[in-house]
Amino acid sequence: MSPLARFVLVVLALLPFMPTPARAADVTDDRLLRADADAANWLMYNRTYSGWRYSPLDQINAGNVKKLVPKWIFSGGTLGDQQMTPIVNDGVMYTTSTSIALNRVQAVDAVTGALLWKHDRRIPDDVGALVRLIPHNRGVALYKDKVIFGTLDAYLVALDAKTGKPAWETKIADYADGYFMSAAPLIAKGKVVIGIAGPGEMGPRGFVEAFDAQTGKSQWRWYSIPAAGEPGSETWPADTWKIGGGAVWHAGTYDPATNLLYFGTGNPAPWIADMRKGDNLYTMSAVALDLDSGKLKWHFQYLPNDPWDYDTMAEHHVIDVVRNGQTHKAVVQANKLGFVYTLDRLTGKFLSAAPFVKSISWGAPDPTTGKAIENPGRRPTMGGPPVEVCPSLLGGTGWQPKVFNPKTGYLYIPANEFCMRYGYVSDLTYRRGQLFTGNTTEHFSASEQAGVLRAFDVNQNKVVWEWSNRTPLISHTLSTAGNVVFQGTAEGRVVAVDAKDGKELWSFNLGTPQSGGIISYAVNGKQYIAVAAGGTLRSQVWFGKEPKWADATRVNYGDLIVVFGLGD
Amino acid sequence: MLAVATLTVATVGGGGEARRIRLCADPSNPPFSIQHATEPGFEVEIARAIADAIGAELSVHWFPTAREMAALRQLHEGRCDVLMGVPVTARYTDDKPRLSFTAPYYVMSQVVIAPTVGGASSIERLDGKLVGVQAMTLSDQLAWERGWNRKVYLRPDELFTALVGSEVDAVVVESVFAGPFLRKSPGFTALSLGDPQRDLAIGAAVRKSDVELKEAIDGALVRLRDTRVPAILSRYGILLAQAAPPPSAELGAARSTYLTQCSQCHGVDATGTAAAANLKMFKGTEDDFLRIVRNGRPGTAMTPWRGLIGDDDIRNIARYIKGL
């Protein structure tokens, strides 16, 4: 045996004892299906197809959460919006960061925070206005030995999970139209399913598309706006459907039993409702798409002819809801309109809607049919004075994911008590690549505590407790089996409260606005809490001139992951 | 000027009877209300449309509304049930604890009217000109605040006579008066003030105890908002004045572009936010402005706009901001 061969053998012999990085097992369809039971890992954006963001880990619990200390901090190195949820597979964490002209994906040792590999993708600088203003990405998806993510120039890209080397890429759309990818992909039965961002502010038609997860080849595309002649096209005057928006910019959920994907669709474009008279299907809707074919199984429109940018892109939680002793197979969405909607997930039939914020003046859904009934005088007119309407366009709750804890039966909603002065400009013309919105917006709040984390009992259909914060909660939430709810704030705190009553148990100042995902995972039997932070344009610019929020607008951006564990 | 047309509507509930609503309206206050069979004023017509929509019978209690307190007393004392034409802004409604207010059904703004040929072509050109106003109105206050030379009249019709007779160079009036005047006087143009802070949302007042009536009116307004209300307003020329063209087409387009593309960060008034500069404080030249907007400011949220907004449009935005 040569000296070299002996050396190799020695290294191989040592490998099993090296603590990290562990050899991450491939993420198969079966592992994704049973992600719920895989307590140590966080294998997809919302952790499970059901969209719950609930971790079954309970080593860290309401009794010992006070002992949480930072274990490591990782700097992503950008100054873009940080909206990403980290993904963890067997001791390896995958993160994304963005800035102008850059998509970055990094793999990090989940125990030490050491960088394993980095992939930078340069983005052309002639992308649409929205991407220039708020470059952002919400994370990757894992499939087999690949890491898959969408890009700011509207590509779907797969990297080798072990090395970060590019495997394949597929152009999804033309970025010059303002299209880009911000959502984390959802992968089921070998298909990567992702919705497109941009149309709600930039004009072109939104869509959801499925790709072969091995090759990146397109399988089907479903447009959120029917073309002329298709059913639903009668809800768009003339050619407005071509530039009618309807982005599907947030990750979907999936029910393996029905084989249906559930997506929320965004607002129509432009934001000036009079420029597209009609119901504007299928914007502002819950849609159920067959995973195999991409065919629309059912839809429920939350708000026809949306005049306020109240887009309903939020996730639909797959929950069996018990009402009056009867179990309903439901999807539940808490959305910008300020209501928790419960729909039958097989048919889309409206079951109920209950408010979770007090600041609602646009109107309310009809209690029987769910049809939106607007209050008069809340729609602005072109060139007319701004109207005051609540909630603000950031929503009673927005894209910040809601969390369902099956032990308490509560949906934890990072909610907001705020309003806006909202007007339309007097004229607006579609120009490719420019913002196609046409609004003026100023946010304000009558409440001293605008951000309110509310626990909503999905069976009783009502709010049971709340914990509040001075500024709006454009931040993330996590619930665990340890009877804890973690909540971030724009001031930069991450707070732990008791899942049963909302009592504050612990907090930590991250030094930058909490704005990305909060997840939990375990390696070598030790539980960790990971918090992605760094800020969003929303927390600095969109808080605008409300004096009560001035402190939070001064907090600096920084692209960080802070990981906590119990002190030794 | 408040309570311009006092539309008092009362519900006299009765088992099985059709609801009756009594409206208080001024017999001589065009274009709001006038005791006239076919053209009773837009406030009366909107009240009728509301009554139709909720299946009620409308009767009118004609009462002068020039004195606001006397008009409100008609409502408090039950001689009528609805008073139309009241501002539904907090500053007005907050000190009326015995009343409740419906949703607004139109917005009253102030406009400047000047001769199309040889008159002031923009608000900025009114300095040194003689401006007619109606005494003790919001328009009067506006002209005073802006420091214009103002000449005061008692009634709107006197104002317009003065304008047509070249006694004044321009007049400032509420948009409701401007519309009907412009419709019959083709030689005059309305200039928008571009100041939404001064706009007044106008709705109706009912007694606080008439909860059901308020809800019925609000419900009716939802159904009428896009149909009969605008039709009535436009028949009386009310919308004409509100849609007044901006001072110049270029700056008007620049305003829309600024508000759509820029105001989300820099604010509607261009004075900036925590993450974006106060553009009113910009000390550079127009060329500097163009360069920065084209290239952005590296390391900040100000990204390059070249390729998205044309150079001429950027220059017009600079001029628009200067004029704010």
Interface residues (C-beta under 8 A of the other chain):
Chain A: L79 I100 D125 D126 G128 A129 R132 L133 I373 E374 N375 P376 G377 R378 R379 T381 G383 G384 P385 P386 V387 G423 V425 S426 D427 L428 R431 G433 Q434 L435 F436 T437 G438 N439 T440 T441 E442 L537 Q540 V541 W542 F543 G544 K545 A550 T553 R554
Chain B: V88 T102 A103 P104 Y105 V107 S109 P196 D199 A201 G203 D218 L221 V222 R225 Q242 A243 P246 G252 A253 R255 S256 L259 T260 Q261 S263 Q264 C265 G267 V268 T273 A274 A275 A276 G296 G299 A301 T303 P304 W305 G307 L308 I309
